[in-house]
Amino acid sequence: MSKFNFEVRKLTIDDLELSPECFANDQDGHAIVGKMAHYAQFYVEGIKNPVYWFRNVEPHCQRWCGISELGDGPLDPQKGLHGDDLAQADTPTIHYQKVCDQPKTFEIKTEEPYSLIRFTDDGNGGVVAEFKEGKDGCILDLKAVPMPKAVINHSSTEIPSPYFQVNTIVSGTYMGKPVKGMGGFDRTYLLNKAIGIEDEEEALYTKTYRCNCALYSGVREDGRKEFCNAQIMDENGKGIGVYYIDGEETIVTEDVHLDAKFQHLPYVDDGTVVFTKAVWKIGPKTIHFNGKWGTKGFTAYPKIEKHGQSQCLGHWYEGDEPYDHVLEHTFTENSGDAYDYRIKEMGFEVID
């Protein structure tokens, strides 16, 4: 473990166990998998804006899944492409389990509608993932290769549920058309002491996701892979910050600052706000974000009922000189408490 409550290292196939060794300690309560999210963004021939796929599961069931076209502007909601034809919460699920020892492989799937999430040892102790939607992957068939390092969060006062997140490069097909893009997957773990106490489990999970966060990744034109992971839970200037680029020392810090002005989402009336441009400071690094597309949740419809949560996606770069990525992903989310009064309490400006 690092001097902070989080560490940055290669994701291993052993980390995909239901109760991984990295959380088998008193601080993390010998935690087991609680909720698992998987997501990818890519362009498709004939569709104007990027397509976004998101599948959210628990070890024994589906939570929800959606495939949508991102909104035309940073304040616009998504346009649904697939929802009812994908496995959802009421779909019988073959629970998450190890299905092979050589190579070590874990998967969770449904038969009708068909879906598959599979993780396999890449031959070097790492992980390669497969994501399929529809029979034989007729809707979506992706291979996902993790970035060289993942961010592992250990239990703390700010983030009580252990957690990991890793960015990925994806390739495959959507509706039979070849696609390439980026995304990621993450897992939230339940402390054993909370198992069976549903209200406590949900409270820990909710507090863990009560933050402003940026999960940006990209591949530069020279081939270098880079990503940043920034989370602010309570106080601007303090949080979790990671910046990685091939060939340089990884920045790992709790010094995280967000310079952004928030706006109300125009299609809801519950005080939910979002930022469409931002400058993140992660230790000595400066990350610029320019929002281009919006979404409200990642279902096939704008998730209006999810109050106080907003997302914006677009382009990003590090440093003072803008540059393009060959592939990129910008998961920017204000979750749990993104209400105008709460954001003002954190020290941000809200404009309209």
SVG drawing of the C-alpha trace seen along z (x, -y; Angstrom):
<svg xmlns="http://www.w3.org/2000/svg" viewBox="-38 -33 48 58">
<polyline fill="none" stroke="black" stroke-width="0.4" points="0.0,0.0 1.2,-3.5 1.5,-6.3 -2.0,-7.3 -5.1,-5.1 -4.7,-4.3 -2.1,-2.7 -1.3,-2.6 -0.1,0.6 -0.8,3.3 -4.1,5.0 -3.7,8.7 -6.0,11.6 -5.9,12.4 -7.5,9.0 -10.6,10.3 -11.4,12.8 -14.6,12.3 -12.5,11.5 -9.1,10.4 -5.9,10.6 -5.4,6.8 -8.4,6.2 -7.8,9.1 -6.8,7.0 -8.4,5.3 -8.5,1.8 -10.5,3.2 -12.6,5.5 -11.6,8.6 -14.0,7.2 -15.9,9.1 -17.2,7.8 -20.4,5.7 -21.0,3.9 -19.1,4.0 -19.3,1.5 -18.1,1.9 -18.1,-0.8 -16.8,-1.8 -17.0,-4.7 -16.5,-4.4 -17.5,-5.9 -19.7,-4.0 -20.1,-4.6 -23.4,-6.3 -23.8,-7.7 -22.9,-11.3 -21.8,-11.3 -19.9,-8.7 -21.7,-5.6 -21.5,-4.7 -22.1,-1.2 -22.4,-0.7 -23.2,2.6 -23.6,2.6 -23.9,5.9 -23.7,7.5 -22.1,10.9 -25.4,12.7 -27.5,10.4 -27.8,7.7 -28.4,4.1 -28.9,2.4 -27.4,1.9 -27.7,-0.7 -26.2,-1.6 -26.8,-5.2 -25.6,-7.9 -24.2,-10.8 -26.1,-14.1 -25.5,-16.7 -24.0,-19.2 -22.6,-19.1 -26.0,-20.0 -28.0,-17.6 -29.2,-14.1 -28.3,-10.9 -30.3,-9.2 -31.1,-5.6 -30.0,-2.9 -30.5,0.3 -32.3,1.0 -35.1,3.4 -33.2,5.8 -30.3,6.0 -30.2,8.1 -31.6,6.0 -32.3,6.4 -35.1,9.0 -32.9,11.3 -31.9,14.6 -28.1,14.5 -25.4,17.1 -23.5,15.6 -19.9,14.4 -17.5,17.3 -14.2,18.7 -14.8,21.0 -11.3,22.1 -7.9,22.5 -5.6,22.6 -5.8,19.8 -7.6,18.4 -10.9,17.0 -13.9,15.4 -17.2,14.6 -20.8,13.6 -23.4,14.1 -27.1,14.3 -28.6,16.5 -31.7,14.6 -31.1,11.8 -27.5,12.9 -24.7,11.0 -21.2,12.0 -18.5,10.3 -15.3,12.4 -11.9,11.8 -8.9,14.0 -5.2,14.2 -3.3,12.5 -0.4,14.9 1.6,12.5 -0.6,12.4 -2.5,9.4 -6.0,9.3 -7.8,9.2 -11.6,8.8 -14.4,9.7 -17.8,8.0 -20.7,9.3 -24.3,8.2 -26.8,10.2 -26.5,13.7 -22.9,14.4 -22.1,10.7 -24.4,9.6 -25.1,6.3 -21.7,5.7 -18.5,7.8 -15.6,6.1 -12.1,7.0 -10.8,4.7 -7.1,4.5 -6.3,2.6 -3.9,-0.3 -0.6,0.5 -1.8,-0.6 -5.0,-0.6 -6.0,-2.7 -6.8,-0.7 -8.6,-2.6 -8.5,-1.2 -11.1,-1.8 -11.0,-5.3 -13.2,-7.8 -13.8,-9.6 -14.2,-6.4 -15.5,-3.6 -15.9,-0.9 -12.7,0.5 -12.7,-0.1 -10.6,0.2 -10.8,-1.4 -8.8,-0.6 -8.9,-2.3 -9.1,-0.1 -8.5,-0.2 -11.3,1.6 -11.8,3.0 -14.4,5.2 -17.7,4.8 -21.0,2.9 -23.9,4.2 -21.4,5.9 -19.4,2.8 -15.7,2.5 -15.1,0.1 -12.2,-1.0 -12.3,-3.2 -11.6,-3.4 -13.4,-2.8 -12.8,-1.0 -14.2,1.1 -14.3,0.8 -15.5,2.6 -16.8,1.6 -16.3,4.0 -18.4,4.6 -16.7,4.9 -17.6,8.3 -18.9,6.7 -21.6,5.1 -22.8,8.2 -26.5,8.9 -27.1,5.4 -28.6,3.9 -29.0,0.3 -25.4,0.2 -24.1,1.6 -26.0,-1.0 -24.9,-3.8 -21.2,-2.9 -21.7,-2.5 -23.5,-5.9 -20.8,-7.7 -18.1,-6.1 -19.7,-7.6 -20.4,-11.0 -17.8,-12.9 -16.7,-15.0 -14.5,-12.8 -12.6,-12.7 -11.5,-9.4 -9.7,-10.5 -7.7,-8.3 -6.1,-8.5 -3.5,-7.3 -1.4,-10.1 -0.4,-10.3 3.1,-9.1 1.5,-5.9 2.0,-6.8 -0.9,-5.8 -1.9,-8.2 -4.7,-8.6 -5.7,-10.7 -7.9,-9.8 -9.1,-12.7 -11.7,-12.5 -12.8,-15.2 -15.1,-14.0 -15.6,-16.9 -13.1,-19.7 -11.7,-21.2 -7.9,-20.8 -8.0,-17.5 -8.9,-14.1 -7.4,-11.4 -5.2,-12.2 -3.2,-10.1 -1.6,-11.0 0.1,-8.3 1.9,-8.5 4.2,-5.9 7.8,-6.5 7.4,-8.9 7.1,-8.6 3.5,-8.3 2.1,-11.2 0.2,-10.0 -1.2,-12.6 -3.9,-13.8 -3.5,-17.4 -6.3,-17.7 -8.0,-21.0 -10.9,-21.6 -11.3,-25.0 -14.8,-24.9 -18.1,-26.8 -21.2,-24.7 -24.5,-25.1 -28.0,-23.7 -29.1,-20.9 -31.7,-22.6 -34.1,-19.6 -34.5,-18.8 -35.8,-21.1 -34.2,-19.5 -31.1,-21.7 -28.7,-19.3 -25.7,-21.0 -22.8,-20.0 -19.6,-21.6 -18.8,-21.7 -15.2,-23.0 -12.7,-22.4 -9.0,-22.6 -7.9,-19.9 -4.7,-20.3 -3.2,-16.9 -0.1,-17.8 2.2,-19.4 0.1,-18.4 -2.6,-20.5 -5.4,-18.7 -7.7,-20.6 -11.2,-19.3 -13.6,-20.6 -17.1,-19.1 -18.7,-18.3 -21.4,-15.7 -23.9,-15.1 -25.7,-12.2 -27.9,-11.7 -26.9,-8.3 -25.8,-5.7 -29.1,-4.0 -31.0,-4.1 -33.0,-7.0 -32.1,-10.2 -32.1,-9.0 -34.2,-11.9 -35.1,-10.0 -31.4,-9.9 -31.3,-13.2 -28.1,-15.1 -26.1,-13.2 -24.6,-14.6 -22.1,-13.6 -20.3,-15.4 -17.9,-14.0 -15.5,-15.5 -11.8,-16.1 -8.8,-16.5 -5.1,-17.2 -2.3,-17.7 -0.1,-20.8 -0.4,-24.1 -0.3,-23.1 -3.4,-21.4 -3.0,-18.1 -5.2,-15.4 -5.5,-11.8 -5.9,-9.0 -8.3,-7.4 -9.7,-8.9 -12.3,-8.6 -13.5,-11.3 -15.8,-9.9 -16.6,-13.1 -19.2,-12.6 -20.7,-14.7 -22.4,-12.0 -24.7,-11.7 -24.8,-15.4 -24.4,-17.5 -27.0,-20.0 -26.5,-23.7 -26.4,-24.4 -24.0,-21.5 -21.6,-22.5 -21.6,-26.1 -20.8,-24.7 -17.8,-23.1 -16.6,-26.5 -17.6,-26.4 -19.5,-28.9 -22.9,-28.1 -23.9,-30.2 -26.9,-30.2"/>
</svg>
